[in-house]
Amino acid sequence: MPQIQVKSALVEADDLREFCLQLLMHANLKHEDAELVADSLVESNLRGIDSHGVARLPHYLERIRQQSINARPEMRWEQLGTAAGRVDGDHGLGQLAMVKAADHAIELARDSGAGWVSICNSSHCGALAYYGLRMAQAGMIGFAFTHVDPMVTPHGAREPFCGTNPICITAPGRHGKSLCLDMATSITPWNTIANAATEGVSIPGDWALDANGQGTTDPNEVAAIFPFGGFKGSGLGLMIDVLCALLGGAPIGPDIPKMYGDLSQRRLLGGMVGAIDISRFTSVESFQERIGEIIQRWGALQPLHEGWQVYYPGEPEEVMRLERMKTGIPVGCQLIKQFNQMAQQRGLSPLDVSELPHDVDTTLETSPTESLT
């Protein structure tokens, strides 16, 4: 499991959500939009996807300041057929465009049995599980894809072409236990490397290349990262780029403005969301029962090593979520310092960690089914 070790402090989820909400409101987001974005970020942290959680907020706010992200987008919906449509994100935060697309995909699926929605003119949208599980909760099989600027080397290459281009597929089970595969097509998300740079720690030597095509453990020198599974992850990433770019009129990987490049330049990201209405094929209840049976039989398999557990897709995140709801979310101490500087500059209350342990050496984990950059 890709991971980095940083000095952290624990923060209650509700406190972290409210803190993010206040920063987003100060950046002129509508209240309901700020709530959605804050919730998506904190949910990522709760599920152990720290690379896509609140650590991304300073970047979003700086892009809003430099006007490459529109704080109050006027998103547009265009229905292209009985089962197809497009969302123009108007260069707003990607979370807003992806939720709108997921909701329209659900509506299309209820009307026609399936719905596919392309996204254009969007930006970084965080972890895809947030949208896949939204569709699962509506009784749908959910699909979500996005692409980003070139970060990942094609198998056998020294330089990048596609981004970390993730895929998420969800299937609803009973009592909230849904299957949720949410994975990047890179060996690790780029934002895990960004988190390592923020906290001043090194990365494993088999993750990435520097600008000279040499392996590096310094996150500040990373120019490209490897695909997962060699040619398999490489090929899957390219096909996801096709889905996200060509159907929505977005640029392909090498032509996408860089996430950490010129922050005044709009990202022009595309995406694709799909929903299948289970009730057209079988009852949702019987489907959920069969998912429950799969989960039970999967987890009953004999583990390869003593003490191991066989997890179904999405289970490690659910286990982590339950734990962090009780203990708090580990937030890197350097990020907390950055947050509180931002709060002071804006006349907002600092992030309160006074009653929780400081300087705890905590592993910020990146789930084996983690998505995006």
Secondary structure as GFF3:
##gff-version 3
##sequence-region A 1 373
A	DSSP	beta_strand	3	11	.	.	.	ID=ss1
A	DSSP	alpha_helix	13	26	.	.	.	ID=ss2
A	DSSP	alpha_helix	31	46	.	.	.	ID=ss3
A	DSSP	three_ten_helix	50	52	.	.	.	ID=ss4
A	DSSP	three_ten_helix	54	56	.	.	.	ID=ss5
A	DSSP	alpha_helix	57	65	.	.	.	ID=ss6
A	DSSP	beta_strand	76	81	.	.	.	ID=ss7
A	DSSP	beta_strand	84	88	.	.	.	ID=ss8
A	DSSP	alpha_helix	94	112	.	.	.	ID=ss9
A	DSSP	beta_strand	114	122	.	.	.	ID=ss10
A	DSSP	alpha_helix	129	137	.	.	.	ID=ss11
A	DSSP	beta_strand	140	146	.	.	.	ID=ss12
A	DSSP	beta_strand	167	171	.	.	.	ID=ss13
A	DSSP	three_ten_helix	174	176	.	.	.	ID=ss14
A	DSSP	beta_strand	179	183	.	.	.	ID=ss15
A	DSSP	alpha_helix	190	199	.	.	.	ID=ss16
A	DSSP	beta_strand	208	209	.	.	.	ID=ss17
A	DSSP	three_ten_helix	219	221	.	.	.	ID=ss18
A	DSSP	beta_strand	224	225	.	.	.	ID=ss19
A	DSSP	alpha_helix	231	241	.	.	.	ID=ss20
A	DSSP	pi_helix	242	246	.	.	.	ID=ss21
A	DSSP	three_ten_helix	253	255	.	.	.	ID=ss22
A	DSSP	beta_strand	269	277	.	.	.	ID=ss23
A	DSSP	three_ten_helix	278	280	.	.	.	ID=ss24
A	DSSP	alpha_helix	284	299	.	.	.	ID=ss25
A	DSSP	alpha_helix	315	327	.	.	.	ID=ss26
A	DSSP	beta_strand	329	332	.	.	.	ID=ss27
A	DSSP	alpha_helix	333	346	.	.	.	ID=ss28
A	DSSP	beta_strand	360	365	.	.	.	ID=ss29
###
